[in-house]
């Protein structure tokens, strides 16, 4: 079998693909770390308003090194910037936006995603110190919850599974997965394959997926700009 | 009416052993560093602290934990760039931890301040965080019941204040500060600048003075992230 590490998409490419689905005018929350990359690949002509849990809407990109104001950070504790249209608010209002269903899209990372949309992404369940942050609020209440992730773990185990074995972040919440090999929707408690990278066969992709992949309406090629690494 | 005081110490000293203390801040922004350090100097022990995080480096909340003054921490995210102090205390069973999803933490505090003893939220339904909590269905969806969260004291940081306690905040340093101000029996606030009443446009007041008991001016306050980047240690 082919070496997956040679053909899989980079995190930047996955982020690029996820960004293509965010519509003009959307209010979007990006999880800490990898999901934050989605902000870098907004298609031209679309204006997206980013929300961060610690009380900022419509913030700008990271400041130049040395220009940081550490009272202006995102939920990942990284420095951000103010721009025209930015607003500040306290934590209860911030989560009223989340819990009240006002966010159009939340994009998070994942340890495991089950075919019924359950998500595990906050605790491996193996001891260590649990830390949930705002993830449980976001996944239960954003209008659309998507995941960006490697298709398999570093050990080669599927991340798309029949049912999660790790502690859940939310139940039945994920509707689309942007993986390093494919775009998979969750519909009617099933994984529905929408796109896959041309370099992998359906059978090989199925072998790397922990539950059955359905192909309702045909499968498109997942093609991303090659210079995104 | 004048709720301003000259130094943090004269009001922090009323915090007794065993008190529940809410402390504002999120990551390296918005923590009332001078008030926390005054609490360290004062030395009250067996505290229950409510904060989003568990401190960073060796200043502020991390220093309070390092001094052994905190028995229990209620927070959403005890990880940070340098959570060494909390991690060591936790592993040594010197500190108890209650993990609360961030939005639930915020709403529990808001409800504590608003006189609402419990509320229903979809957050954490079906997860281990919801274990033992009552579940009820509304419009076909399941919600868990959460309780208000109140404190004996809140230590908060603002930007501008007046002698009535009206306050503004600075950018993302606002975070939990305004809601914590409402949820404590005694709220102690530090601001960078005290102005005469009228010095803050009423349209710009974020925390009305009714929620604040003591106000102390700390010009050029310490900023937690900057302290940590300078590897500061307190005391």
Interface residues (C-beta under 8 A of the other chain):
Chain A: X52 X53 X54 X55 X56 X69 X70 X71 X72 X73 X74 X75 X77 X82 X88 X89 X90 X91 X92 X94 X95 X98 X99 X118 X129 X130 X131 X132 X133 X134 X135 X136 X137 X140 X141 X167 X168 X169 X170 X171
Chain B: X26 X27 X28 X29 X30 X52 X76 X77 X78 X79 X80 X81 X83 X86 X87 X90 X97 X99 X100 X101 X102 X103 X104 X105 X106 X107 X109 X110 X121 X122 X123 X124 X125 X126 X127 X128 X129 X169 X170 X171 X172 X173 X174 X175 X176 X177 X178 X179 X206 X223 X224 X225 X226
